[in-house]
């Protein structure tokens, strides 16, 4: 059975990085969509909103490219 003490160095490094970001007192980190975002700093909320906007733009661009490609393939067939 593996434990934290016998785990690989990569696992310990990943665990350490995770614990520096996530407060172990909480079961899961709070997210702005959880309803009560008053506990989340404003700069973190803004960064998360920016990330979500970029993700949506990227997803939309990928979907548009896939539709164009499918239409081109149908037209060539």
mmCIF file of the N, C-alpha and C atoms, coordinates in Angstrom:
data_MODEL
# 
_entry.id   MODEL 
# 
loop_
_atom_site.group_PDB 
_atom_site.id 
_atom_site.type_symbol 
_atom_site.label_atom_id 
_atom_site.label_alt_id 
_atom_site.label_comp_id 
_atom_site.label_asym_id 
_atom_site.label_entity_id 
_atom_site.label_seq_id 
_atom_site.pdbx_PDB_ins_code 
_atom_site.Cartn_x 
_atom_site.Cartn_y 
_atom_site.Cartn_z 
_atom_site.occupancy 
_atom_site.B_iso_or_equiv 
_atom_site.pdbx_formal_charge 
_atom_site.auth_seq_id 
_atom_site.auth_comp_id 
_atom_site.auth_asym_id 
_atom_site.auth_atom_id 
_atom_site.pdbx_PDB_model_num 
ATOM 1   N N  . UNK A 1 1  ? 0.842   -1.167 0.000   1.00 0.00 ? 1  UNK A N  1 
ATOM 2   C CA . UNK A 1 1  ? 0.000   0.000  0.000   1.00 0.00 ? 1  UNK A CA 1 
ATOM 3   C C  . UNK A 1 1  ? 0.896   1.241  0.000   1.00 0.00 ? 1  UNK A C  1 
ATOM 4   N N  . UNK A 1 2  ? 0.597   2.175  -0.910  1.00 0.00 ? 2  UNK A N  1 
ATOM 5   C CA . UNK A 1 2  ? 1.379   3.402  -0.958  1.00 0.00 ? 2  UNK A CA 1 
ATOM 6   C C  . UNK A 1 2  ? 0.817   4.419  0.024   1.00 0.00 ? 2  UNK A C  1 
ATOM 7   N N  . UNK A 1 3  ? 1.685   5.114  0.649   1.00 0.00 ? 3  UNK A N  1 
ATOM 8   C CA . UNK A 1 3  ? 1.293   6.216  1.511   1.00 0.00 ? 3  UNK A CA 1 
ATOM 9   C C  . UNK A 1 3  ? 2.013   7.460  1.035   1.00 0.00 ? 3  UNK A C  1 
ATOM 10  N N  . UNK A 1 4  ? 1.711   8.568  1.629   1.00 0.00 ? 4  UNK A N  1 
ATOM 11  C CA . UNK A 1 4  ? 2.375   9.800  1.232   1.00 0.00 ? 4  UNK A CA 1 
ATOM 12  C C  . UNK A 1 4  ? 3.883   9.701  1.459   1.00 0.00 ? 4  UNK A C  1 
ATOM 13  N N  . UNK A 1 5  ? 4.290   8.959  2.464   1.00 0.00 ? 5  UNK A N  1 
ATOM 14  C CA . UNK A 1 5  ? 5.715   8.843  2.758   1.00 0.00 ? 5  UNK A CA 1 
ATOM 15  C C  . UNK A 1 5  ? 6.451   7.999  1.726   1.00 0.00 ? 5  UNK A C  1 
ATOM 16  N N  . UNK A 1 6  ? 5.792   7.008  1.159   1.00 0.00 ? 6  UNK A N  1 
ATOM 17  C CA . UNK A 1 6  ? 6.454   6.125  0.198   1.00 0.00 ? 6  UNK A CA 1 
ATOM 18  C C  . UNK A 1 6  ? 6.119   6.486  -1.250  1.00 0.00 ? 6  UNK A C  1 
ATOM 19  N N  . UNK A 1 7  ? 5.337   7.535  -1.439  1.00 0.00 ? 7  UNK A N  1 
ATOM 20  C CA . UNK A 1 7  ? 4.940   7.927  -2.793  1.00 0.00 ? 7  UNK A CA 1 
ATOM 21  C C  . UNK A 1 7  ? 6.129   8.521  -3.540  1.00 0.00 ? 7  UNK A C  1 
ATOM 22  N N  . UNK A 1 8  ? 5.958   8.611  -4.844  1.00 0.00 ? 8  UNK A N  1 
ATOM 23  C CA . UNK A 1 8  ? 7.043   9.140  -5.681  1.00 0.00 ? 8  UNK A CA 1 
ATOM 24  C C  . UNK A 1 8  ? 7.255   10.628 -5.412  1.00 0.00 ? 8  UNK A C  1 
ATOM 25  N N  . UNK A 1 9  ? 8.395   11.105 -5.835  1.00 0.00 ? 9  UNK A N  1 
ATOM 26  C CA . UNK A 1 9  ? 8.718   12.516 -5.640  1.00 0.00 ? 9  UNK A CA 1 
ATOM 27  C C  . UNK A 1 9  ? 7.749   13.400 -6.424  1.00 0.00 ? 9  UNK A C  1 
ATOM 28  N N  . UNK A 1 10 ? 7.331   12.956 -7.590  1.00 0.00 ? 10 UNK A N  1 
ATOM 29  C CA . UNK A 1 10 ? 6.379   13.725 -8.392  1.00 0.00 ? 10 UNK A CA 1 
ATOM 30  C C  . UNK A 1 10 ? 5.039   13.876 -7.695  1.00 0.00 ? 10 UNK A C  1 
ATOM 31  N N  . UNK A 1 11 ? 4.594   12.797 -7.062  1.00 0.00 ? 11 UNK A N  1 
ATOM 32  C CA . UNK A 1 11 ? 3.329   12.851 -6.320  1.00 0.00 ? 11 UNK A CA 1 
ATOM 33  C C  . UNK A 1 11 ? 3.441   13.830 -5.160  1.00 0.00 ? 11 UNK A C  1 
ATOM 34  N N  . UNK A 1 12 ? 4.539   13.745 -4.428  1.00 0.00 ? 12 UNK A N  1 
ATOM 35  C CA . UNK A 1 12 ? 4.715   14.645 -3.275  1.00 0.00 ? 12 UNK A CA 1 
ATOM 36  C C  . UNK A 1 12 ? 4.781   16.094 -3.734  1.00 0.00 ? 12 UNK A C  1 
ATOM 37  N N  . UNK A 1 13 ? 5.432   16.346 -4.853  1.00 0.00 ? 13 UNK A N  1 
ATOM 38  C CA . UNK A 1 13 ? 5.522   17.701 -5.390  1.00 0.00 ? 13 UNK A CA 1 
ATOM 39  C C  . UNK A 1 13 ? 4.143   18.214 -5.806  1.00 0.00 ? 13 UNK A C  1 
ATOM 40  N N  . UNK A 1 14 ? 3.367   17.373 -6.475  1.00 0.00 ? 14 UNK A N  1 
ATOM 41  C CA . UNK A 1 14 ? 2.019   17.764 -6.889  1.00 0.00 ? 14 UNK A CA 1 
ATOM 42  C C  . UNK A 1 14 ? 1.123   18.003 -5.677  1.00 0.00 ? 14 UNK A C  1 
ATOM 43  N N  . UNK A 1 15 ? 1.242   17.148 -4.678  1.00 0.00 ? 15 UNK A N  1 
ATOM 44  C CA . UNK A 1 15 ? 0.446   17.306 -3.464  1.00 0.00 ? 15 UNK A CA 1 
ATOM 45  C C  . UNK A 1 15 ? 0.807   18.599 -2.743  1.00 0.00 ? 15 UNK A C  1 
ATOM 46  N N  . UNK A 1 16 ? 2.078   18.898 -2.665  1.00 0.00 ? 16 UNK A N  1 
ATOM 47  C CA . UNK A 1 16 ? 2.520   20.136 -2.017  1.00 0.00 ? 16 UNK A CA 1 
ATOM 48  C C  . UNK A 1 16 ? 1.993   21.359 -2.761  1.00 0.00 ? 16 UNK A C  1 
ATOM 49  N N  . UNK A 1 17 ? 2.029   21.322 -4.090  1.00 0.00 ? 17 UNK A N  1 
ATOM 50  C CA . UNK A 1 17 ? 1.519   22.435 -4.887  1.00 0.00 ? 17 UNK A CA 1 
ATOM 51  C C  . UNK A 1 17 ? 0.019   22.594 -4.684  1.00 0.00 ? 17 UNK A C  1 
ATOM 52  N N  . UNK A 1 18 ? -0.676  21.484 -4.624  1.00 0.00 ? 18 UNK A N  1 
ATOM 53  C CA . UNK A 1 18 ? -2.122  21.518 -4.421  1.00 0.00 ? 18 UNK A CA 1 
ATOM 54  C C  . UNK A 1 18 ? -2.467  22.101 -3.048  1.00 0.00 ? 18 UNK A C  1 
ATOM 55  N N  . UNK A 1 19 ? -1.754  21.681 -2.045  1.00 0.00 ? 19 UNK A N  1 
ATOM 56  C CA . UNK A 1 19 ? -2.051  22.145 -0.697  1.00 0.00 ? 19 UNK A CA 1 
ATOM 57  C C  . UNK A 1 19 ? -1.712  23.619 -0.492  1.00 0.00 ? 19 UNK A C  1 
ATOM 58  N N  . UNK A 1 20 ? -0.807  24.163 -1.289  1.00 0.00 ? 20 UNK A N  1 
ATOM 59  C CA . UNK A 1 20 ? -0.515  25.586 -1.165  1.00 0.00 ? 20 UNK A CA 1 
ATOM 60  C C  . UNK A 1 20 ? -1.618  26.422 -1.787  1.00 0.00 ? 20 UNK A C  1 
ATOM 61  N N  . UNK A 1 21 ? -2.393  25.844 -2.710  1.00 0.00 ? 21 UNK A N  1 
ATOM 62  C CA . UNK A 1 21 ? -3.469  26.571 -3.374  1.00 0.00 ? 21 UNK A CA 1 
ATOM 63  C C  . UNK A 1 21 ? -4.799  26.354 -2.674  1.00 0.00 ? 21 UNK A C  1 
ATOM 64  N N  . UNK A 1 22 ? -5.065  25.150 -2.208  1.00 0.00 ? 22 UNK A N  1 
ATOM 65  C CA . UNK A 1 22 ? -6.339  24.799 -1.599  1.00 0.00 ? 22 UNK A CA 1 
ATOM 66  C C  . UNK A 1 22 ? -6.179  24.729 -0.094  1.00 0.00 ? 22 UNK A C  1 
ATOM 67  N N  . UNK A 1 23 ? -7.059  25.410 0.612   1.00 0.00 ? 23 UNK A N  1 
ATOM 68  C CA . UNK A 1 23 ? -7.045  25.382 2.071   1.00 0.00 ? 23 UNK A CA 1 
ATOM 69  C C  . UNK A 1 23 ? -7.545  24.012 2.526   1.00 0.00 ? 23 UNK A C  1 
ATOM 70  N N  . UNK A 1 24 ? -6.730  23.214 3.232   1.00 0.00 ? 24 UNK A N  1 
ATOM 71  C CA . UNK A 1 24 ? -7.162  21.875 3.624   1.00 0.00 ? 24 UNK A CA 1 
ATOM 72  C C  . UNK A 1 24 ? -8.338  21.879 4.596   1.00 0.00 ? 24 UNK A C  1 
ATOM 73  N N  . UNK A 1 25 ? -8.651  23.028 5.216   1.00 0.00 ? 25 UNK A N  1 
ATOM 74  C CA . UNK A 1 25 ? -9.789  23.097 6.133   1.00 0.00 ? 25 UNK A CA 1 
ATOM 75  C C  . UNK A 1 25 ? -11.115 23.046 5.376   1.00 0.00 ? 25 UNK A C  1 
ATOM 76  N N  . UNK A 1 26 ? -11.087 23.357 4.087   1.00 0.00 ? 26 UNK A N  1 
ATOM 77  C CA . UNK A 1 26 ? -12.302 23.322 3.280   1.00 0.00 ? 26 UNK A CA 1 
ATOM 78  C C  . UNK A 1 26 ? -12.346 22.041 2.470   1.00 0.00 ? 26 UNK A C  1 
ATOM 79  N N  . UNK A 1 27 ? -13.545 21.527 2.254   1.00 0.00 ? 27 UNK A N  1 
ATOM 80  C CA . UNK A 1 27 ? -13.667 20.307 1.462   1.00 0.00 ? 27 UNK A CA 1 
ATOM 81  C C  . UNK A 1 27 ? -13.365 20.563 0.001   1.00 0.00 ? 27 UNK A C  1 
ATOM 82  N N  . UNK A 1 28 ? -13.706 21.736 -0.474  1.00 0.00 ? 28 UNK A N  1 
ATOM 83  C CA . UNK A 1 28 ? -13.415 22.101 -1.851  1.00 0.00 ? 28 UNK A CA 1 
ATOM 84  C C  . UNK A 1 28 ? -13.257 23.607 -1.909  1.00 0.00 ? 28 UNK A C  1 
ATOM 85  N N  . UNK A 1 29 ? -12.496 24.112 -2.863  1.00 0.00 ? 29 UNK A N  1 
ATOM 86  C CA . UNK A 1 29 ? -12.327 25.560 -2.945  1.00 0.00 ? 29 UNK A CA 1 
ATOM 87  C C  . UNK A 1 29 ? -13.614 26.234 -3.386  1.00 0.00 ? 29 UNK A C  1 
ATOM 88  N N  . UNK A 1 30 ? -13.839 27.435 -2.904  1.00 0.00 ? 30 UNK A N  1 
ATOM 89  C CA . UNK A 1 30 ? -15.015 28.189 -3.306  1.00 0.00 ? 30 UNK A CA 1 
ATOM 90  C C  . UNK A 1 30 ? -14.835 28.678 -4.731  1.00 0.00 ? 30 UNK A C  1 
ATOM 91  N N  . UNK A 1 31 ? -15.927 28.748 -5.446  1.00 0.00 ? 31 UNK A N  1 
ATOM 92  C CA . UNK A 1 31 ? -15.901 29.249 -6.825  1.00 0.00 ? 31 UNK A CA 1 
ATOM 93  C C  . UNK A 1 31 ? -16.950 30.343 -6.947  1.00 0.00 ? 31 UNK A C  1 
ATOM 94  N N  . UNK A 1 32 ? -16.756 31.293 -7.825  1.00 0.00 ? 32 UNK A N  1 
ATOM 95  C CA . UNK A 1 32 ? -17.717 32.391 -7.948  1.00 0.00 ? 32 UNK A CA 1 
ATOM 96  C C  . UNK A 1 32 ? -19.138 31.948 -8.249  1.00 0.00 ? 32 UNK A C  1 
ATOM 97  N N  . UNK A 1 33 ? -19.340 30.773 -8.831  1.00 0.00 ? 33 UNK A N  1 
ATOM 98  C CA . UNK A 1 33 ? -20.691 30.308 -9.142  1.00 0.00 ? 33 UNK A CA 1 
ATOM 99  C C  . UNK A 1 33 ? -21.381 29.650 -7.954  1.00 0.00 ? 33 UNK A C  1 
ATOM 100 N N  . UNK A 1 34 ? -20.748 29.630 -6.784  1.00 0.00 ? 34 UNK A N  1 
ATOM 101 C CA . UNK A 1 34 ? -21.332 28.971 -5.624  1.00 0.00 ? 34 UNK A CA 1 
ATOM 102 C C  . UNK A 1 34 ? -22.419 29.788 -4.943  1.00 0.00 ? 34 UNK A C  1 
ATOM 103 N N  . UNK A 1 35 ? -22.738 30.945 -5.448  1.00 0.00 ? 35 UNK A N  1 
ATOM 104 C CA . UNK A 1 35 ? -23.784 31.758 -4.856  1.00 0.00 ? 35 UNK A CA 1 
ATOM 105 C C  . UNK A 1 35 ? -23.221 32.847 -3.970  1.00 0.00 ? 35 UNK A C  1 
ATOM 106 N N  . UNK A 1 36 ? -22.592 32.490 -2.865  1.00 0.00 ? 36 UNK A N  1 
ATOM 107 C CA . UNK A 1 36 ? -22.030 33.482 -1.951  1.00 0.00 ? 36 UNK A CA 1 
ATOM 108 C C  . UNK A 1 36 ? -20.564 33.686 -2.309  1.00 0.00 ? 36 UNK A C  1 
ATOM 109 N N  . UNK A 1 37 ? -20.310 34.720 -3.091  1.00 0.00 ? 37 UNK A N  1 
ATOM 110 C CA . UNK A 1 37 ? -18.937 34.978 -3.514  1.00 0.00 ? 37 UNK A CA 1 
ATOM 111 C C  . UNK A 1 37 ? -18.281 36.058 -2.671  1.00 0.00 ? 37 UNK A C  1 
ATOM 112 N N  . UNK A 1 38 ? -18.898 36.428 -1.559  1.00 0.00 ? 38 UNK A N  1 
ATOM 113 C CA . UNK A 1 38 ? -18.344 37.492 -0.727  1.00 0.00 ? 38 UNK A CA 1 
ATOM 114 C C  . UNK A 1 38 ? -17.023 37.079 -0.078  1.00 0.00 ? 38 UNK A C  1 
ATOM 115 N N  . UNK A 1 39 ? -16.792 35.778 0.040   1.00 0.00 ? 39 UNK A N  1 
ATOM 116 C CA . UNK A 1 39 ? -15.547 35.298 0.657   1.00 0.00 ? 39 UNK A CA 1 
ATOM 117 C C  . UNK A 1 39 ? -14.378 35.285 -0.324  1.00 0.00 ? 39 UNK A C  1 
ATOM 118 N N  . UNK A 1 40 ? -14.659 35.470 -1.592  1.00 0.00 ? 40 UNK A N  1 
ATOM 119 C CA . UNK A 1 40 ? -13.617 35.391 -2.614  1.00 0.00 ? 40 UNK A CA 1 
ATOM 120 C C  . UNK A 1 40 ? -13.116 36.804 -2.919  1.00 0.00 ? 40 UNK A C  1 
ATOM 121 N N  . UNK A 1 41 ? -11.812 37.010 -2.882  1.00 0.00 ? 41 UNK A N  1 
ATOM 122 C CA . UNK A 1 41 ? -11.279 38.349 -3.178  1.00 0.00 ? 41 UNK A CA 1 
ATOM 123 C C  . UNK A 1 41 ? -11.690 38.826 -4.567  1.00 0.00 ? 41 UNK A C  1 
ATOM 124 N N  . UNK A 1 42 ? -11.872 40.138 -4.695  1.00 0.00 ? 42 UNK A N  1 
ATOM 125 C CA . UNK A 1 42 ? -12.336 40.721 -5.961  1.00 0.00 ? 42 UNK A CA 1 
ATOM 126 C C  . UNK A 1 42 ? -11.378 40.432 -7.104  1.00 0.00 ? 42 UNK A C  1 
ATOM 127 N N  . UNK A 1 43 ? -10.060 40.473 -6.836  1.00 0.00 ? 43 UNK A N  1 
ATOM 128 C CA . UNK A 1 43 ? -9.107  40.210 -7.915  1.00 0.00 ? 43 UNK A CA 1 
ATOM 129 C C  . UNK A 1 43 ? -9.190  38.764 -8.396  1.00 0.00 ? 43 UNK A C  1 
ATOM 130 N N  . UNK A 1 44 ? -9.477  37.841 -7.494  1.00 0.00 ? 44 UNK A N  1 
ATOM 131 C CA . UNK A 1 44 ? -9.638  36.441 -7.887  1.00 0.00 ? 44 UNK A CA 1 
ATOM 132 C C  . UNK A 1 44 ? -10.913 36.263 -8.699  1.00 0.00 ? 44 UNK A C  1 
ATOM 133 N N  . UNK A 1 45 ? -11.976 36.959 -8.304  1.00 0.00 ? 45 UNK A N  1 
ATOM 134 C CA . UNK A 1 45 ? -13.224 36.885 -9.069  1.00 0.00 ? 45 UNK A CA 1 
ATOM 135 C C  . UNK A 1 45 ? -13.017 37.425 -10.481 1.00 0.00 ? 45 UNK A C  1 
ATOM 136 N N  . UNK A 1 46 ? -12.298 38.544 -10.593 1.00 0.00 ? 46 UNK A N  1 
ATOM 137 C CA . UNK A 1 46 ? -12.046 39.129 -11.904 1.00 0.00 ? 46 UNK A CA 1 
ATOM 138 C C  . UNK A 1 46 ? -11.190 38.202 -12.763 1.00 0.00 ? 46 UNK A C  1 
ATOM 139 N N  . UNK A 1 47 ? -10.172 37.606 -12.165 1.00 0.00 ? 47 UNK A N  1 
ATOM 140 C CA . UNK A 1 47 ? -9.311  36.685 -12.910 1.00 0.00 ? 47 UNK A CA 1 
ATOM 141 C C  . UNK A 1 47 ? -10.102 35.480 -13.399 1.00 0.00 ? 47 UNK A C  1 
ATOM 142 N N  . UNK A 1 48 ? -10.991 34.970 -12.545 1.00 0.00 ? 48 UNK A N  1 
ATOM 143 C CA . UNK A 1 48 ? -11.801 33.818 -12.927 1.00 0.00 ? 48 UNK A CA 1 
ATOM 144 C C  . UNK A 1 48 ? -12.766 34.189 -14.048 1.00 0.00 ? 48 UNK A C  1 
ATOM 145 N N  . UNK A 1 49 ? -13.364 35.380 -13.966 1.00 0.00 ? 49 UNK A N  1 
ATOM 146 C CA . UNK A 1 49 ? -14.280 35.833 -15.014 1.00 0.00 ? 49 UNK A CA 1 
ATOM 147 C C  . UNK A 1 49 ? -13.537 35.987 -16.340 1.00 0.00 ? 49 UNK A C  1 
ATOM 148 N N  . UNK A 1 50 ? -12.318 36.541 -16.293 1.00 0.00 ? 50 UNK A N  1 
ATOM 149 C CA . UNK A 1 50 ? -11.513 36.668 -17.508 1.00 0.00 ? 50 UNK A CA 1 
ATOM 150 C C  . UNK A 1 50 ? -11.191 35.302 -18.102 1.00 0.00 ? 50 UNK A C  1 
ATOM 151 N N  . UNK A 1 51 ? -10.822 34.358 -17.239 1.00 0.00 ? 51 UNK A N  1 
ATOM 152 C CA . UNK A 1 51 ? -10.511 33.001 -17.691 1.00 0.00 ? 51 UNK A CA 1 
ATOM 153 C C  . UNK A 1 51 ? -11.726 32.365 -18.365 1.00 0.00 ? 51 UNK A C  1 
ATOM 154 N N  . UNK A 1 52 ? -12.892 32.495 -17.741 1.00 0.00 ? 52 UNK A N  1 
ATOM 155 C CA . UNK A 1 52 ? -14.104 31.907 -18.321 1.00 0.00 ? 52 UNK A CA 1 
ATOM 156 C C  . UNK A 1 52 ? -14.438 32.541 -19.657 1.00 0.00 ? 52 UNK A C  1 
ATOM 157 N N  . UNK A 1 53 ? -14.247 33.861 -19.774 1.00 0.00 ? 53 UNK A N  1 
ATOM 158 C CA . UNK A 1 53 ? -14.528 34.543 -21.042 1.00 0.00 ? 53 UNK A CA 1 
ATOM 159 C C  . UNK A 1 53 ? -13.586 34.048 -22.137 1.00 0.00 ? 53 UNK A C  1 
ATOM 160 N N  . UNK A 1 54 ? -12.286 33.928 -21.808 1.00 0.00 ? 54 UNK A N  1 
ATOM 161 C CA . UNK A 1 54 ? -11.327 33.419 -22.797 1.00 0.00 ? 54 UNK A CA 1 
ATOM 162 C C  . UNK A 1 54 ? -11.654 31.988 -23.190 1.00 0.00 ? 54 UNK A C  1 
ATOM 163 N N  . UNK A 1 55 ? -12.071 31.180 -22.231 1.00 0.00 ? 55 UNK A N  1 
ATOM 164 C CA . UNK A 1 55 ? -12.421 29.789 -22.511 1.00 0.00 ? 55 UNK A CA 1 
ATOM 165 C C  . UNK A 1 55 ? -13.615 29.712 -23.450 1.00 0.00 ? 55 UNK A C  1 
ATOM 166 N N  . UNK A 1 56 ? -14.620 30.544 -23.184 1.00 0.00 ? 56 UNK A N  1 
ATOM 167 C CA . UNK A 1 56 ? -15.792 30.560 -24.063 1.00 0.00 ? 56 UNK A CA 1 
ATOM 168 C C  . UNK A 1 56 ? -15.409 30.993 -25.480 1.00 0.00 ? 56 UNK A C  1 
ATOM 169 N N  . UNK A 1 57 ? -14.550 32.018 -25.592 1.00 0.00 ? 57 UNK A N  1 
ATOM 170 C CA . UNK A 1 57 ? -14.114 32.478 -26.912 1.00 0.00 ? 57 UNK A CA 1 
ATOM 171 C C  . UNK A 1 57 ? -13.368 31.382 -27.658 1.00 0.00 ? 57 UNK A C  1 
ATOM 172 N N  . UNK A 1 58 ? -12.493 30.689 -26.951 1.00 0.00 ? 58 UNK A N  1 
ATOM 173 C CA . UNK A 1 58 ? -11.731 29.600 -27.567 1.00 0.00 ? 58 UNK A CA 1 
ATOM 174 C C  . UNK A 1 58 ? -12.662 28.483 -28.015 1.00 0.00 ? 58 UNK A C  1 
ATOM 175 N N  . UNK A 1 59 ? -13.602 28.109 -27.164 1.00 0.00 ? 59 UNK A N  1 
ATOM 176 C CA . UNK A 1 59 ? -14.539 27.040 -27.506 1.00 0.00 ? 59 UNK A CA 1 
ATOM 177 C C  . UNK A 1 59 ? -15.379 27.439 -28.713 1.00 0.00 ? 59 UNK A C  1 
ATOM 178 N N  . UNK A 1 60 ? -15.794 28.694 -28.739 1.00 0.00 ? 60 UNK A N  1 
ATOM 179 C CA . UNK A 1 60 ? -16.590 29.173 -29.865 1.00 0.00 ? 60 UNK A CA 1 
ATOM 180 C C  . UNK A 1 60 ? -15.782 29.146 -31.162 1.00 0.00 ? 60 UNK A C  1 
ATOM 181 N N  . UNK A 1 61 ? -14.524 29.550 -31.091 1.00 0.00 ? 61 UNK A N  1 
ATOM 182 C CA . UNK A 1 61 ? -13.667 29.542 -32.275 1.00 0.00 ? 61 UNK A CA 1 
ATOM 183 C C  . UNK A 1 61 ? -13.441 28.115 -32.768 1.00 0.00 ? 61 UNK A C  1 
ATOM 184 N N  . UNK A 1 62 ? -13.243 27.190 -31.863 1.00 0.00 ? 62 UNK A N  1 
ATOM 185 C CA . UNK A 1 62 ? -13.040 25.785 -32.238 1.00 0.00 ? 62 UNK A CA 1 
ATOM 186 C C  . UNK A 1 62 ? -14.299 25.227 -32.888 1.00 0.00 ? 62 UNK A C  1 
ATOM 187 N N  . UNK A 1 63 ? -15.454 25.543 -32.299 1.00 0.00 ? 63 UNK A N  1 
ATOM 188 C CA . UNK A 1 63 ? -16.718 25.067 -32.864 1.00 0.00 ? 63 UNK A CA 1 
ATOM 189 C C  . UNK A 1 63 ? -16.939 25.653 -34.255 1.00 0.00 ? 63 UNK A C  1 
ATOM 190 N N  . UNK A 1 64 ? -16.674 26.936 -34.414 1.00 0.00 ? 64 UNK A N  1 
ATOM 191 C CA . UNK A 1 64 ? -16.831 27.566 -35.730 1.00 0.00 ? 64 UNK A CA 1 
ATOM 192 C C  . UNK A 1 64 ? -15.917 26.919 -36.767 1.00 0.00 ? 64 UNK A C  1 
ATOM 193 N N  . UNK A 1 65 ? -14.676 26.647 -36.387 1.00 0.00 ? 65 UNK A N  1 
ATOM 194 C CA . UNK A 1 65 ? -13.737 26.005 -37.312 1.00 0.00 ? 65 UNK A CA 1 
ATOM 195 C C  . UNK A 1 65 ? -14.213 24.601 -37.679 1.00 0.00 ? 65 UNK A C  1 
ATOM 196 N N  . UNK A 1 66 ? -14.753 23.870 -36.719 1.00 0.00 ? 66 UNK A N  1 
ATOM 197 C CA . UNK A 1 66 ? -15.246 22.517 -36.990 1.00 0.00 ? 66 UNK A CA 1 
ATOM 198 C C  . UNK A 1 66 ? -16.436 22.558 -37.948 1.00 0.00 ? 66 UNK A C  1 
ATOM 199 N N  . UNK A 1 67 ? -17.306 23.534 -37.759 1.00 0.00 ? 67 UNK A N  1 
ATOM 200 C CA . UNK A 1 67 ? -18.466 23.656 -38.648 1.00 0.00 ? 67 UNK A CA 1 
ATOM 201 C C  . UNK A 1 67 ? -18.018 24.002 -40.065 1.00 0.00 ? 67 UNK A C  1 
ATOM 202 N N  . UNK A 1 68 ? -17.065 24.943 -40.186 1.00 0.00 ? 68 UNK A N  1 
ATOM 203 C CA . UNK A 1 68 ? -16.552 25.299 -41.513 1.00 0.00 ? 68 UNK A CA 1 
ATOM 204 C C  . UNK A 1 68 ? -15.915 24.090 -42.192 1.00 0.00 ? 68 UNK A C  1 
ATOM 205 N N  . UNK A 1 69 ? -15.162 23.333 -41.443 1.00 0.00 ? 69 UNK A N  1 
ATOM 206 C CA . UNK A 1 69 ? -14.495 22.156 -42.019 1.00 0.00 ? 69 UNK A CA 1 
ATOM 207 C C  . UNK A 1 69 ? -15.519 21.110 -42.464 1.00 0.00 ? 69 UNK A C  1 
ATOM 208 N N  . UNK A 1 70 ? -16.524 20.871 -41.628 1.00 0.00 ? 70 UNK A N  1 
ATOM 209 C CA . UNK A 1 70 ? -17.549 19.890 -41.992 1.00 0.00 ? 70 UNK A CA 1 
ATOM 210 C C  . UNK A 1 70 ? -18.298 20.329 -43.243 1.00 0.00 ? 70 UNK A C  1 
ATOM 211 N N  . UNK A 1 71 ? -18.622 21.609 -43.327 1.00 0.00 ? 71 UNK A N  1 
ATOM 212 C CA . UNK A 1 71 ? -19.299 22.120 -44.520 1.00 0.00 ? 71 UNK A CA 1 
ATOM 213 C C  . UNK A 1 71 ? -18.429 21.989 -45.761 1.00 0.00 ? 71 UNK A C  1 
ATOM 214 N N  . UNK A 1 72 ? -17.142 22.271 -45.619 1.00 0.00 ? 72 UNK A N  1 
ATOM 215 C CA . UNK A 1 72 ? -16.224 22.140 -46.752 1.00 0.00 ? 72 UNK A CA 1 
ATOM 216 C C  . UNK A 1 72 ? -16.101 20.684 -47.185 1.00 0.00 ? 72 UNK A C  1 
ATOM 217 N N  . UNK A 1 73 ? -16.051 19.774 -46.230 1.00 0.00 ? 73 UNK A N  1 
ATOM 218 C CA . UNK A 1 73 ? -15.959 18.352 -46.572 1.00 0.00 ? 73 UNK A CA 1 
ATOM 219 C C  . UNK A 1 73 ? -17.226 17.872 -47.266 1.00 0.00 ? 73 UNK A C  1 
ATOM 220 N N  . UNK A 1 74 ? -18.390 18.350 -46.805 1.00 0.00 ? 74 UNK A N  1 
ATOM 221 C CA . UNK A 1 74 ? -19.645 17.968 -47.454 1.00 0.00 ? 74 UNK A CA 1 
ATOM 222 C C  . UNK A 1 74 ? -19.710 18.531 -48.882 1.00 0.00 ? 74 UNK A C  1 
ATOM 223 N N  . UNK A 1 75 ? -19.237 19.741 -49.049 1.00 0.00 ? 75 UNK A N  1 
ATOM 224 C CA . UNK A 1 75 ? -19.268 20.366 -50.373 1.00 0.00 ? 75 UNK A CA 1 
ATOM 225 C C  . UNK A 1 75 ? -18.329 19.649 -51.339 1.00 0.00 ? 75 UNK A C  1 
ATOM 226 N N  . UNK A 1 76 ? -17.218 19.137 -50.832 1.00 0.00 ? 76 UNK A N  1 
ATOM 227 C CA . UNK A 1 76 ? -16.250 18.436 -51.690 1.00 0.00 ? 76 UNK A CA 1 
ATOM 228 C C  . UNK A 1 76 ? -16.715 17.045 -52.050 1.00 0.00 ? 76 UNK A C  1 
ATOM 229 N N  . UNK A 1 77 ? -17.603 16.486 -51.264 1.00 0.00 ? 77 UNK A N  1 
ATOM 230 C CA . UNK A 1 77 ? -18.043 15.105 -51.513 1.00 0.00 ? 77 UNK A CA 1 
ATOM 231 C C  . UNK A 1 77 ? -19.077 14.983 -52.572 1.00 0.00 ? 77 UNK A C  1 
# 
